[in-house]
Amino acid sequence: MQFAEIRPVVYLENATTTVFLEEPEETATYERIVTALAETALSREESKELISTLAIELYGGEDDLADKQLHG
């Protein structure tokens, strides 16, 4: 989110530390990353279709899946 009256801040967290980045050069890098991810990401429907297709390829159709669940 961006607000006109507040400068952007990037919050990074990992297992041992937390960092806030506030310098424009630092936050601009993450803005570019988020923009690239948004442009690359599939839509909700495209994601559902991909997951469904992969599940069928990996596990077969519904009948195959039910059979695998029953018989291991």
MMTF fields as JSON, N, C-alpha, C and O atoms, coordinates in Angstrom:
{
  "mmtfVersion": "1.0.0",
  "mmtfProducer": "UNKNOWN",
  "numBonds": 287,
  "numAtoms": 288,
  "numGroups": 72,
  "numChains": 1,
  "numModels": 1,
  "chainsPerModel": [1],
  "groupsPerChain": [72],
  "chainIdList": ["A"],
  "bondAtomList": [4, 2, 8, 6, 12, 10, 16, 14, 20, 18, 24, 22, 28, 26, 32, 30, 36, 34, 40, 38, 44, 42, 48, 46, 52, 50, 56, 54, 60, 58, 64, 62, 68, 66, 72, 70, 76, 74, 80, 78, 84, 82, 88, 86, 92, 90, 96, 94, 100, 98, 104, 102, 108, 106, 112, 110, 116, 114, 120, 118, 124, 122, 128, 126, 132, 130, 136, 134, 140, 138, 144, 142, 148, 146, 152, 150, 156, 154, 160, 158, 164, 162, 168, 166, 172, 170, 176, 174, 180, 178, 184, 182, 188, 186, 192, 190, 196, 194, 200, 198, 204, 202, 208, 206, 212, 210, 216, 214, 220, 218, 224, 222, 228, 226, 232, 230, 236, 234, 240, 238, 244, 242, 248, 246, 252, 250, 256, 254, 260, 258, 264, 262, 268, 266, 272, 270, 276, 274, 280, 278, 284, 282],
  "bondOrderList": [1, 1, 1, 1, 1, 1, 1, 1, 1, 1, 1, 1, 1, 1, 1, 1, 1, 1, 1, 1, 1, 1, 1, 1, 1, 1, 1, 1, 1, 1, 1, 1, 1, 1, 1, 1, 1, 1, 1, 1, 1, 1, 1, 1, 1, 1, 1, 1, 1, 1, 1, 1, 1, 1, 1, 1, 1, 1, 1, 1, 1, 1, 1, 1, 1, 1, 1, 1, 1, 1, 1],
  "groupList": [{"groupName": "MET", "atomNameList": ["N", "CA", "C", "O"], "elementList": ["N", "C", "C", "O"], "formalChargeList": [0, 0, 0, 0], "bondAtomList": [1, 0, 2, 1, 3, 2], "bondOrderList": [1, 1, 2], "singleLetterCode": "M", "chemCompType": "L-PEPTIDE LINKING"}, {"groupName": "GLN", "atomNameList": ["N", "CA", "C", "O"], "elementList": ["N", "C", "C", "O"], "formalChargeList": [0, 0, 0, 0], "bondAtomList": [1, 0, 2, 1, 3, 2], "bondOrderList": [1, 1, 2], "singleLetterCode": "Q", "chemCompType": "L-PEPTIDE LINKING"}, {"groupName": "PHE", "atomNameList": ["N", "CA", "C", "O"], "elementList": ["N", "C", "C", "O"], "formalChargeList": [0, 0, 0, 0], "bondAtomList": [1, 0, 2, 1, 3, 2], "bondOrderList": [1, 1, 2], "singleLetterCode": "F", "chemCompType": "L-PEPTIDE LINKING"}, {"groupName": "ALA", "atomNameList": ["N", "CA", "C", "O"], "elementList": ["N", "C", "C", "O"], "formalChargeList": [0, 0, 0, 0], "bondAtomList": [1, 0, 2, 1, 3, 2], "bondOrderList": [1, 1, 2], "singleLetterCode": "A", "chemCompType": "L-PEPTIDE LINKING"}, {"groupName": "GLU", "atomNameList": ["N", "CA", "C", "O"], "elementList": ["N", "C", "C", "O"], "formalChargeList": [0, 0, 0, 0], "bondAtomList": [1, 0, 2, 1, 3, 2], "bondOrderList": [1, 1, 2], "singleLetterCode": "E", "chemCompType": "L-PEPTIDE LINKING"}, {"groupName": "ILE", "atomNameList": ["N", "CA", "C", "O"], "elementList": ["N", "C", "C", "O"], "formalChargeList": [0, 0, 0, 0], "bondAtomList": [1, 0, 2, 1, 3, 2], "bondOrderList": [1, 1, 2], "singleLetterCode": "I", "chemCompType": "L-PEPTIDE LINKING"}, {"groupName": "ARG", "atomNameList": ["N", "CA", "C", "O"], "elementList": ["N", "C", "C", "O"], "formalChargeList": [0, 0, 0, 0], "bondAtomList": [1, 0, 2, 1, 3, 2], "bondOrderList": [1, 1, 2], "singleLetterCode": "R", "chemCompType": "L-PEPTIDE LINKING"}, {"groupName": "PRO", "atomNameList": ["N", "CA", "C", "O"], "elementList": ["N", "C", "C", "O"], "formalChargeList": [0, 0, 0, 0], "bondAtomList": [1, 0, 2, 1, 3, 2], "bondOrderList": [1, 1, 2], "singleLetterCode": "P", "chemCompType": "L-PEPTIDE LINKING"}, {"groupName": "VAL", "atomNameList": ["N", "CA", "C", "O"], "elementList": ["N", "C", "C", "O"], "formalChargeList": [0, 0, 0, 0], "bondAtomList": [1, 0, 2, 1, 3, 2], "bondOrderList": [1, 1, 2], "singleLetterCode": "V", "chemCompType": "L-PEPTIDE LINKING"}, {"groupName": "TYR", "atomNameList": ["N", "CA", "C", "O"], "elementList": ["N", "C", "C", "O"], "formalChargeList": [0, 0, 0, 0], "bondAtomList": [1, 0, 2, 1, 3, 2], "bondOrderList": [1, 1, 2], "singleLetterCode": "Y", "chemCompType": "L-PEPTIDE LINKING"}, {"groupName": "LEU", "atomNameList": ["N", "CA", "C", "O"], "elementList": ["N", "C", "C", "O"], "formalChargeList": [0, 0, 0, 0], "bondAtomList": [1, 0, 2, 1, 3, 2], "bondOrderList": [1, 1, 2], "singleLetterCode": "L", "chemCompType": "L-PEPTIDE LINKING"}, {"groupName": "ASN", "atomNameList": ["N", "CA", "C", "O"], "elementList": ["N", "C", "C", "O"], "formalChargeList": [0, 0, 0, 0], "bondAtomList": [1, 0, 2, 1, 3, 2], "bondOrderList": [1, 1, 2], "singleLetterCode": "N", "chemCompType": "L-PEPTIDE LINKING"}, {"groupName": "THR", "atomNameList": ["N", "CA", "C", "O"], "elementList": ["N", "C", "C", "O"], "formalChargeList": [0, 0, 0, 0], "bondAtomList": [1, 0, 2, 1, 3, 2], "bondOrderList": [1, 1, 2], "singleLetterCode": "T", "chemCompType": "L-PEPTIDE LINKING"}, {"groupName": "SER", "atomNameList": ["N", "CA", "C", "O"], "elementList": ["N", "C", "C", "O"], "formalChargeList": [0, 0, 0, 0], "bondAtomList": [1, 0, 2, 1, 3, 2], "bondOrderList": [1, 1, 2], "singleLetterCode": "S", "chemCompType": "L-PEPTIDE LINKING"}, {"groupName": "LYS", "atomNameList": ["N", "CA", "C", "O"], "elementList": ["N", "C", "C", "O"], "formalChargeList": [0, 0, 0, 0], "bondAtomList": [1, 0, 2, 1, 3, 2], "bondOrderList": [1, 1, 2], "singleLetterCode": "K", "chemCompType": "L-PEPTIDE LINKING"}, {"groupName": "GLY", "atomNameList": ["N", "CA", "C", "O"], "elementList": ["N", "C", "C", "O"], "formalChargeList": [0, 0, 0, 0], "bondAtomList": [1, 0, 2, 1, 3, 2], "bondOrderList": [1, 1, 2], "singleLetterCode": "G", "chemCompType": "PEPTIDE LINKING"}, {"groupName": "ASP", "atomNameList": ["N", "CA", "C", "O"], "elementList": ["N", "C", "C", "O"], "formalChargeList": [0, 0, 0, 0], "bondAtomList": [1, 0, 2, 1, 3, 2], "bondOrderList": [1, 1, 2], "singleLetterCode": "D", "chemCompType": "L-PEPTIDE LINKING"}, {"groupName": "HIS", "atomNameList": ["N", "CA", "C", "O"], "elementList": ["N", "C", "C", "O"], "formalChargeList": [0, 0, 0, 0], "bondAtomList": [1, 0, 2, 1, 3, 2], "bondOrderList": [1, 1, 2], "singleLetterCode": "H", "chemCompType": "L-PEPTIDE LINKING"}],
  "groupTypeList": [0, 1, 2, 3, 4, 5, 6, 7, 8, 8, 9, 10, 4, 11, 3, 12, 12, 12, 8, 2, 10, 4, 4, 7, 4, 4, 12, 3, 12, 9, 4, 6, 5, 8, 12, 3, 10, 3, 4, 12, 3, 10, 13, 6, 4, 4, 13, 14, 4, 10, 5, 13, 12, 10, 3, 5, 4, 10, 9, 15, 15, 4, 16, 16, 10, 3, 16, 14, 1, 10, 17, 15],
  "groupIdList": [1, 2, 3, 4, 5, 6, 7, 8, 9, 10, 11, 12, 13, 14, 15, 16, 17, 18, 19, 20, 21, 22, 23, 24, 25, 26, 27, 28, 29, 30, 31, 32, 33, 34, 35, 36, 37, 38, 39, 40, 41, 42, 43, 44, 45, 46, 47, 48, 49, 50, 51, 52, 53, 54, 55, 56, 57, 58, 59, 60, 61, 62, 63, 64, 65, 66, 67, 68, 69, 70, 71, 72],
  "secStructList": [7, 7, 5, 6, 6, 5, 7, 7, 7, 3, 3, 3, 3, 7, 1, 1, 7, 3, 3, 3, 3, 7, 1, 2, 2, 2, 2, 2, 2, 2, 2, 2, 2, 2, 2, 2, 2, 2, 2, 2, 1, 7, 7, 2, 2, 2, 2, 2, 2, 2, 2, 2, 2, 2, 2, 2, 2, 2, 2, 7, 1, 2, 2, 2, 2, 2, 2, 2, 2, 2, 2, 7],
  "xCoordList": [0.839, 0.0, 0.884, 1.976, 0.382, 1.114, 0.17, -1.018, 0.739, -0.023, 0.751, 1.977, 0.053, 0.694, 1.521, 2.587, 1.045, 1.723, 2.749, 3.397, 2.909, 3.835, 4.791, 4.364, 6.08, 7.068, 6.967, 6.628, 7.256, 7.19, 8.229, 9.309, 7.881, 8.777, 8.691, 7.609, 9.839, 9.88, 10.207, 11.159, 9.417, 9.616, 10.089, 9.397, 11.263, 11.817, 11.996, 12.483, 11.601, 11.697, 12.246, 11.851, 13.165, 13.623, 13.77, 13.29, 14.412, 14.46, 15.22, 14.955, 16.151, 16.996, 16.917, 17.463, 16.254, 16.248, 15.062, 14.399, 14.828, 13.823, 14.481, 15.261, 14.16, 14.766, 13.674, 12.778, 13.761, 12.917, 13.815, 14.836, 13.443, 14.179, 13.359, 12.17, 13.991, 13.266, 13.859, 13.196, 15.088, 15.729, 15.05, 14.733, 14.826, 14.145, 14.792, 14.085, 16.121, 16.79, 16.449, 16.297, 16.33, 16.012, 14.558, 14.271, 13.656, 12.247, 11.901, 11.015, 12.585, 12.329, 12.63, 11.928, 13.669, 14.005, 12.841, 12.473, 12.262, 11.155, 9.871, 9.052, 9.686, 8.532, 8.626, 7.625, 9.853, 10.051, 9.781, 9.182, 10.213, 9.986, 8.492, 8.005, 7.769, 6.333, 5.603, 4.691, 5.999, 5.383, 5.633, 4.717, 6.874, 7.208, 6.417, 5.94, 6.274, 5.485, 4.021, 3.407, 3.469, 2.072, 1.85, 0.81, 2.826, 2.704, 2.867, 2.319, 3.613, 3.912, 2.883, 2.653, 2.271, 1.359, 0.166, -0.33, -0.276, -1.484, -2.7, -2.641, -3.79, -5.046, -5.556, -5.02, -6.584, -7.176, -7.646, -7.379, -8.335, -8.847, -7.709, -7.76, -6.688, -5.54, -4.817, -4.357, -4.72, -4.084, -4.878, -4.305, -6.202, -7.052, -6.883, -6.767, -6.868, -6.731, -5.381, -5.314, -4.316, -2.985, -2.903, -2.397, -3.394, -3.361, -4.178, -3.749, -5.339, -6.189, -5.496, -5.496, -4.911, -4.213, -3.05, -2.87, -2.268, -1.131, -1.584, -0.959, -2.652, -3.166, -3.605, -3.33, -4.28, -4.72, -3.522, -3.493, -2.531, -1.324, -0.578, -0.082, -0.497, 0.247, -0.519, 0.063, -1.819, -2.601, -3.715, -4.423, -3.885, -4.959, -6.26, -6.286, -7.333, -8.65, -9.226, -8.55, -10.478, -11.123, -11.199, -10.981, -11.508, -11.6, -10.254, -10.182, -9.189, -7.848, -7.472, -6.864, -7.826, -7.492, -8.231, -7.638, -9.513, -10.293, -9.719, -9.632, -9.327, -8.75, -7.426, -7.173, -6.597, -5.323, -5.549, -4.806, -6.573, -6.858, -7.328, -6.984, -8.114, -8.626, -7.57, -7.527, -6.714, -5.786, -4.331, -3.445, -4.071, -2.701, -1.898, -0.72],
  "yCoordList": [-1.173, 0.0, 1.237, 1.256, 2.238, 3.499, 4.621, 4.614, 5.591, 6.755, 8.001, 8.035, 9.006, 10.221, 10.922, 11.461, 10.921, 11.674, 10.855, 11.395, 9.571, 8.709, 8.019, 7.441, 8.088, 7.425, 5.909, 5.42, 5.162, 3.695, 3.134, 3.699, 2.026, 1.29, -0.177, -0.689, -0.851, -2.286, -2.979, -2.607, -3.98, -4.756, -6.146, -6.85, -6.544, -7.862, -8.614, -8.062, -9.865, -10.68, -12.045, -12.626, -12.564, -13.938, -14.566, -14.006, -15.699, -16.446, -15.717, -15.959, -14.84, -14.242, -12.721, -12.148, -12.063, -10.597, -10.015, -10.696, -8.752, -7.975, -6.68, -6.079, -6.256, -5.041, -4.188, -4.702, -2.895, -1.931, -1.159, -0.61, -1.113, -0.332, 0.904, 0.805, 2.063, 3.309, 4.194, 5.118, 3.932, 4.76, 4.534, 3.396, 5.599, 5.469, 4.441, 3.728, 4.361, 3.393, 1.963, 1.079, 1.744, 0.414, 0.043, -1.061, 0.95, 0.64, 0.515, -0.259, 1.263, 1.183, -0.212, -0.707, -0.849, -2.212, -3.149, -3.951, -3.053, -3.93, -3.569, -4.446, -2.31, -1.919, -2.552, -3.007, -2.577, -3.23, -4.726, -5.305, -5.352, -6.789, -7.087, -8.002, -6.332, -6.552, -6.327, -7.078, -5.308, -5.037, -6.195, -6.633, -6.695, -7.821, -9.068, -9.787, -9.33, -10.481, -10.338, -11.299, -9.152, -8.913, -9.095, -9.598, -8.685, -8.821, -10.27, -10.666, -11.062, -12.438, -13.423, -14.47, -13.104, -14.022, -14.387, -13.575, -15.626, -16.067, -15.468, -15.106, -15.366, -14.943, -16.074, -17.182, -15.797, -16.829, -18.012, -19.163, -17.741, -18.816, -19.593, -20.82, -18.886, -19.557, -20.439, -21.53, -19.97, -20.751, -22.024, -23.108, -21.886, -23.061, -24.082, -25.28, -23.613, -24.5, -25.21, -26.414, -24.486, -25.082, -26.14, -27.238, -25.819, -26.769, -28.006, -29.127, -27.812, -28.936, -29.821, -31.046, -29.199, -29.948, -30.732, -31.906, -30.11, -30.798, -31.935, -32.996, -31.736, -32.789, -33.997, -35.135, -33.759, -34.862, -35.563, -36.792, -34.798, -35.407, -36.242, -37.324, -35.749, -36.451, -37.617, -38.662, -37.442, -38.415, -39.072, -39.93, -38.69, -39.248, -38.52, -37.494, -39.052, -38.451, -38.762, -39.362, -38.36, -38.575, -40.05, -40.423, -40.905, -42.341, -42.898, -43.703, -42.473, -42.932, -42.464, -43.217, -41.238, -40.688, -41.445, -41.779, -41.719, -42.451, -43.848, -44.343, -44.491, -45.825, -45.799, -46.691, -44.803, -44.691, -44.47, -44.993, -43.696, -43.44, -44.711, -44.946, -45.532, -46.769, -47.863, -48.605, -47.959, -49.082, -48.696, -49.545, -47.419, -46.969, -46.932, -46.576],
  "zCoordList": [0.0, 0.0, 0.0, 0.567, -0.64, -0.645, -0.247, -0.572, 0.471, 0.912, 0.508, 0.613, 0.055, -0.44, 0.631, 0.334, 1.863, 2.91, 3.701, 4.597, 3.392, 4.13, 3.155, 2.155, 3.459, 2.607, 2.758, 3.835, 1.697, 1.775, 2.744, 2.919, 3.359, 4.24, 3.851, 3.565, 3.842, 3.582, 4.901, 5.587, 5.248, 6.472, 6.073, 5.338, 6.554, 6.269, 7.579, 8.566, 7.577, 8.779, 8.411, 7.4, 9.237, 9.072, 10.447, 11.433, 10.53, 11.788, 12.899, 14.076, 12.556, 13.591, 13.703, 14.646, 12.766, 12.817, 12.05, 11.268, 12.301, 11.582, 11.13, 11.868, 9.907, 9.359, 8.721, 8.051, 8.936, 8.24, 7.286, 7.701, 6.011, 5.016, 4.69, 4.388, 4.751, 4.54, 3.454, 2.984, 3.05, 2.035, 0.679, 0.333, -0.087, -1.374, -2.315, -3.027, -2.322, -3.19, -2.765, -3.608, -1.461, -0.939, -1.212, -1.677, -0.928, -1.118, -2.597, -2.957, -3.457, -4.899, -5.429, -6.311, -4.896, -5.314, -5.042, -5.901, -3.859, -3.504, -4.242, -4.519, -4.558, -5.377, -6.762, -7.315, -7.324, -8.63, -8.538, -9.444, -7.46, -7.283, -7.196, -7.86, -6.39, -6.231, -7.555, -7.9, -8.283, -9.586, -10.547, -11.244, -10.586, -11.472, -11.092, -11.97, -9.808, -9.364, -9.773, -10.237, -9.604, -9.97, -11.472, -11.897, -12.262, -13.714, -14.161, -15.19, -13.397, -13.759, -13.223, -13.829, -12.108, -11.421, -12.297, -13.078, -12.144, -12.82, -12.131, -10.956, -12.858, -12.245, -11.358, -11.389, -10.572, -9.716, -10.556, -10.21, -11.641, -12.494, -13.159, -13.238, -13.636, -14.244, -13.224, -13.56, -11.992, -10.928, -10.645, -10.531, -10.531, -10.306, -11.425, -11.166, -12.653, -13.806, -13.786, -14.034, -13.497, -13.444, -12.349, -12.582, -11.171, -10.064, -10.394, -10.12, -10.976, -11.367, -12.399, -12.277, -13.403, -14.452, -13.865, -14.192, -13.015, -12.405, -11.502, -11.488, -10.753, -9.878, -10.69, -10.31, -11.796, -12.65, -13.267, -13.336, -13.715, -14.287, -13.254, -13.57, -12.027, -10.978, -10.371, -10.079, -10.18, -9.42, -10.222, -9.696, -11.472, -12.277, -12.018, -11.337, -12.561, -12.39, -11.026, -10.189, -10.786, -9.492, -9.142, -7.989, -10.129, -9.873, -9.438, -8.509, -10.105, -9.741, -8.342, -7.581, -7.997, -6.693, -5.594, -4.568, -5.795, -4.798, -4.626, -3.503, -5.717, -5.648, -4.869, -4.059, -5.104, -4.395, -2.909, -2.079, -2.572, -1.163, -0.46, 0.698, -1.159, -0.568, -0.464, 0.518, -1.489, -1.57, -1.371, -1.473, -1.086, -0.809, -2.03, -1.984]
}
